[in-house]
Amino acid sequence: TRDQPERALELLAQGVAAADRLLVVEPLAPVNRRARANCLECLGGILVRSARSEEGLAQYELALGLYEELQREDPLDGQHFVDYTRALDGFANACATLDRHDEVIKTCERALALLDNAPDSAGATDLTVRRLSILQNLAGAEHALGRVDEAHAHMAAADELARKLSEANPRDVYTMSAWAQLLREWA
């Protein structure tokens, strides 16, 4: 569906509607709220990639609200934590497409603070890759605002994380993808 954004939007709207029906039956069930948040997050990403960033931001904000609730209710659930920080990263990316660099910085700082308190169940590699991406977003926003020294410091931290990740997981495609993305950012 990546090459068919309208079809993806249609399917995700159906996913949100299905999750809403589940929430009518069991409004407090974490799995139902997580399903809705996942659909909203994906919908936000597709809208942003379809040059509909304002609409995408609105969907991300709805998803973030649900993920924040889930994470607050069960702070030791690693999946809620991974979902929440991933959505914050996506929201920061969406803000960057609209040149809302102050919002990118605020969102990235919020995500980094969460990552500093990650539960053990969240998965070290997932969180390291997420931290790397967030540091890149943060550096990009700082650079756009003329905060060159801060941007370089955050890119250097991202570079160090990418090196460690690559050394720890040399055959991991996920790791290599993160490393390649970092190299493109530096180029």
N, C-alpha and C positions, 0 to 999 in steps of 0.2 A: 504493500500500500504506500510505500515511500514515493514511488513514481506516479501514484494516483491519489493526490491529496484530497480531492473531492470525495472519492470513495472512502478514504480513511476517515474523513470528517463524518460521513454518514454512518459508518460502522461504530465510531466512537460515540456519536449521539445515541445510537441504539444501546450501546453499553451503559451509558449514563442512565438512560431510561430504565434499563433492566435493573441496574443497581438501585434506582429510586423505588422500583416495585418491591425489591427485597427489603428496603428500609421501611416500607409501610408495614410489612409483616414483622420484622425484627429491627426496630429503629436503633437499638443500642449494640447490635452485634458488630464487633470489630471487623469481621470478615466482610460484611456488607458495606461498612463505611470505607474500608480500605479499597474495595472494588470500585466504589464511586470515585474515590480520590485518584486511584490509578487512571481511570477513564478520563477524568477532568484534566489530570496532568498531561496525559498523552494528547488530548484535545488541544490543550494550550500549546504544546510543542508544534503540532501540525499547523495550527493557526499562525504561529510566529513564522514558521518556515514558508507559509503561504502569503507572507507580507500582510498579515492581519494581526499585527503585534498587540494592539490595544485589546482586541478580543481575546487573544492568547493570554495576556496578563490577567484578565478577569477570570479565566478558567484556572490559571495557576493559583490565583488568590483563593479561590474556592477549595482547590485541592490542598493548599497549604493549611487552611483552617482545619480541615479534616485530619490531615497528618499530624498537626500540632496537638489536636485533641487526643488522638490515638497514642502519640508518644508521651503526652502528659499522663494519661491514664495508666499506661504500662511502660515506664521508662526503661525497663530491662529487656523489652522485646526488641531484639536486634533488627528485625525486618521493618518495624515501624520507624526505627531510627534511620535506617538506610533509605527508606522511602522519603522520609521528611527531608533529609539532607540532599537527596537527589532532586527533589522538587525545588528546594531553595536554589540549587545550582541552575536548574532550568529557568527559574524565575529571574535570576541574575542575568542569564543569557538573553532572555526576552527584554529586560530593561536595557541591556546594552544595545540591542537593535534600535531602540528609540533614543539613544544617547542620554539616557537617564543614569549618568555615571555615579551621582551621589547615592541613588537607590541601589545600584550594583554594589557599591562599597558597603553600604549598610547591610544588605542581604548577605554578602560574603562574610562580613565580620560576624554576623549572627550565626551563619553556618559553621564557621571556624570555631566559635565558642561552643557550639553543640558538639562538634567533632572532638574537642578537647575533653569532653565528658562522655565519650561513647561507651556503651555497655560492651562487655566482652563478647556477647552474643551477636554483635553487629557484623563481624567478619573483617579482619584486618585489611585484606587486599582491597575489598570494596571501598572501605573508608579511606584508604591511602589514595586510591585512584580518584575518589571524590574530592579529597583535600587538594590533590594536584590540580584538578579542574577548577576548583574554587579559587585557589591561589592564582591561576592564570587569569580568571575573570577579574579578580581583584587588581592584579597588575595592569590589565588592559584599561580598566576604569581609572586607575591612578595615573597612568600614562596619558590618557585622554584629558585629564584635568591638570596636566603639567607637573604632577608629583613624581618626577622621574626617579629620584632616589628610592622612594618607597616602592615604585613599580619594579625597579631592578632588584631590590631586596626580596620581594615576593616571587619574582621569576627565578631568582637564585634558589630560594627555598623549594619551589616547584621542581627545578632541575635536580636538586639533591634528592627529593622524594622519588623522582622518576628513575634516577640512577639506582637507588636502593631497591626499588621495585623490580627493575630490570635484572639486577644481580640476584635477587631472591627468587625470581620467577623467569628465568631466561627464555623458556619456551612458551610462556603464557601469551596467547594472542591478545588478551585484554591489556596486559602490561605493555606489550609492544605497540599497541594502538595508542595508549596514553603517551608513551615515549615519542612516537612519531608525531603526535599532535603537539607536544612540547617543542620538538625540533622545528616544526612549521612555524610556531609562534616566535621562536628566536630568529628565524630566517628573515 
